[in-house]
Amino acid sequence: MKILITGVSKGLGRVLADTYMAEGHTVIGCGRDPEKILDLRFACGDTHRFDIVDVAQANKVDVWFETVDASHGIPDLIINNAAIMNKPANLWEVPTKEFHQLIDVNVKGVYNVIRAFVPAMVKRGSGIIVNLSSGWGVSTSPQVAPYCASKYAIEGLSQAMAQELPDPMACIPLNPGIIATDMLATAFGDEANQHPTAEEWVKIAAPFILDLGRAQNGQSVTVG
């Protein structure tokens, strides 16, 4: 299977990429950290593909699609994982630049990838799109309003898109659960370490994601 993962340089994206490569799948990934992407590229060879791409920039995602299509073809599964967290603050205290950047990555980035890759998947007549949501996509907490807003948007975007896709395609908003990542540490501080690590999470999450399909189209699902 050809699996495309955004935000692949660290956190959940990285452990998913490592797991799927070890299982024999072809992984196509992107991230914004040049050093980590180059490390992946040199370590994994030509079977896989890793590129430095900021999903918030539509023109760069378009170019990425063209190069991926030419080298590896259209993916079977897209995992829109790339996201950032705001520094905890009351909404009216969040800097404008920080709010805009979060929406650009967490919402517009997902749209940019979908707009670039999904038309070819629809033309082919197959493909699964998994958009990572959050518990904060269906509930709220103080001081993370921008992140909540972005994940509520992912829920709505995914559920609406699911109604547009032809059978057997599917679009699924996925709550990964609470995992001890750098992003969670931004919100929870040291309390983040009380939760499972990404390496523990992926043992359940990787096969769970591969089992998603038309039966879950438009449904909000949670790992495990």
URDA-V191227 format. One record per residue. N is the residue number from 1. PHI is phi in degrees with one decimal (NA if undefined). PSI is psi as a letter, one per 40 degrees, with the letter a starting at -180 (999 if undefined). NEAR is the number of other C-alpha atoms within 10 Angstrom. Layout:
BEGIN
<<N;PHI;PSI;NEAR> <N;PHI;PSI;NEAR>>
END
This chain:
BEGIN
<<1;NA;i;12> <2;-97.1;h;18> <3;-119.0;h;22> <4;-101.7;h;26> <5;-130.6;h;26> <6;-93.1;i;27> <7;64.2;f;25> <8;-91.2;e;31> <9;-80.1;e;27> <10;-158.8;i;18> <11;60.4;a;19> <12;-65.3;d;23> <13;-60.8;d;22> <14;-67.3;d;22> <15;-68.4;d;21> <16;-65.1;d;26> <17;-60.1;d;27> <18;-60.9;d;16> <19;-66.9;d;17> <20;-67.2;d;20> <21;-63.9;d;17> <22;-63.6;d;10> <23;-86.5;e;9> <24;96.9;e;11> <25;-80.6;i;16> <26;-91.4;h;21> <27;-110.6;h;25> <28;-117.6;h;22> <29;-136.1;i;27> <30;-141.4;i;24> <31;-165.5;i;22> <32;-100.1;e;17> <33;-89.9;h;16> <34;-57.2;d;14> <35;-63.5;d;11> <36;-70.1;d;16> <37;-67.1;d;23> <38;-66.1;d;15> <39;-61.0;d;12> <40;-62.9;d;21> <41;-60.9;d;17> <42;-72.9;d;11> <43;-79.6;d;10> <44;-107.7;e;15> <45;75.6;a;10> <46;-78.1;e;12> <47;-61.4;d;14> <48;-107.6;i;21> <49;-142.3;h;20> <50;-131.9;h;26> <51;-130.8;i;22> <52;-84.6;h;20> <53;-140.8;h;21> <54;-95.5;h;20> <55;-64.6;e;29> <56;-72.1;e;22> <57;-104.1;h;15> <58;-58.0;d;18> <59;-65.0;d;13> <60;-72.5;d;15> <61;-66.3;d;22> <62;-60.5;d;17> <63;-64.4;d;13> <64;-59.0;d;20> <65;-57.3;d;19> <66;-60.5;d;15> <67;-72.9;d;13> <68;-65.8;d;20> <69;-59.8;d;14> <70;-70.0;d;10> <71;-94.0;d;13> <72;-128.9;e;16> <73;83.6;a;13> <74;-81.9;h;21> <75;-69.0;i;24> <76;-89.3;d;16> <77;-137.4;h;23> <78;-110.2;h;24> <79;-114.9;h;25> <80;-81.7;g;26> <81;-106.0;d;23> <82;-57.7;h;27> <83;-164.7;i;22> <84;-130.0;i;19> <85;-115.1;i;23> <86;-76.9;i;21> <87;-65.5;h;17> <88;-52.4;h;17> <89;-169.0;i;15> <90;-59.1;i;12> <91;-54.5;d;14> <92;-73.3;e;9> <93;-103.0;e;9> <94;-73.2;h;17> <95;-59.6;i;12> <96;-55.5;d;9> <97;-61.0;d;8> <98;-65.9;d;15> <99;-62.2;d;18> <100;-62.8;d;11> <101;-63.4;d;16> <102;-62.4;d;21> <103;-66.3;d;21> <104;-61.4;d;21> <105;-79.5;d;21> <106;-73.3;d;27> <107;-111.3;d;23> <108;-64.7;d;19> <109;-62.0;d;24> <110;-63.6;d;24> <111;-60.0;d;18> <112;-60.9;d;20> <113;-67.8;d;22> <114;-61.9;d;18> <115;-62.6;d;15> <116;-79.3;d;17> <117;-98.3;d;21> <118;-68.2;d;19> <119;-54.2;d;11> <120;-69.9;d;17> <121;-69.3;d;19> <122;-64.0;d;15> <123;-61.6;d;9> <124;-70.9;d;10> <125;92.7;e;13> <126;-156.5;i;18> <127;140.6;i;23> <128;-119.7;h;25> <129;-117.4;h;26> <130;-112.8;h;22> <131;-105.7;h;23> <132;-68.9;h;24> <133;-104.4;a;29> <134;-171.4;i;24> <135;-59.1;d;16> <136;-83.7;e;17> <137;-98.8;e;22> <138;-132.7;e;14> <139;-150.8;i;10> <140;-136.7;i;14> <141;-143.3;i;9> <142;-70.0;i;10> <143;73.5;e;18> <144;-128.9;f;19> <145;-56.4;d;20> <146;-60.4;d;23> <147;-66.1;d;26> <148;-56.5;d;23> <149;-58.4;d;18> <150;-66.8;d;25> <151;-79.7;d;27> <152;-61.2;d;21> <153;-62.8;d;17> <154;-63.9;d;25> <155;-61.1;d;24> <156;-67.1;d;15> <157;-58.4;d;19> <158;-66.7;d;27> <159;-68.0;d;19> <160;-70.5;d;13> <161;-61.5;d;17> <162;-57.8;d;22> <163;-76.4;e;13> <164;-97.3;e;12> <165;-80.9;i;21> <166;-75.7;i;14> <167;-64.6;h;14> <168;-102.0;f;14> <169;-71.5;i;20> <170;-153.8;i;27> <171;-125.6;h;28> <172;-134.3;h;30> <173;-82.3;h;29> <174;-117.6;h;26> <175;-86.2;h;21> <176;-74.2;e;20> <177;96.2;a;15> <178;-103.2;h;17> <179;-126.6;i;22> <180;-76.8;g;22> <181;-115.4;i;17> <182;-59.1;d;16> <183;-64.1;d;17> <184;-65.7;d;17> <185;-62.6;d;15> <186;-61.7;d;15> <187;-88.3;d;17> <188;-104.1;e;13> <189;66.7;a;11> <190;-64.9;d;11> <191;-63.2;d;11> <192;-59.7;d;19> <193;-70.6;e;15> <194;-79.6;e;10> <195;-102.9;i;15> <196;-57.7;i;15> <197;-76.2;i;16> <198;-60.8;d;20> <199;-66.7;d;17> <200;-73.0;d;13> <201;-60.9;d;21> <202;-66.6;d;25> <203;-62.3;d;13> <204;-91.7;d;12> <205;-70.1;d;21> <206;-59.4;d;16> <207;-68.4;d;14> <208;-59.6;d;13> <209;-64.9;d;22> <210;-65.8;d;13> <211;-83.5;e;11> <212;-72.1;i;19> <213;-163.0;a;18> <214;-58.2;d;19> <215;-63.7;d;12> <216;-103.1;e;15> <217;-55.0;h;25> <218;77.8;e;22> <219;-91.4;i;17> <220;-80.5;h;19> <221;-119.6;i;18> <222;-126.8;h;17> <223;-57.5;h;16> <224;91.9;999;11>>
END
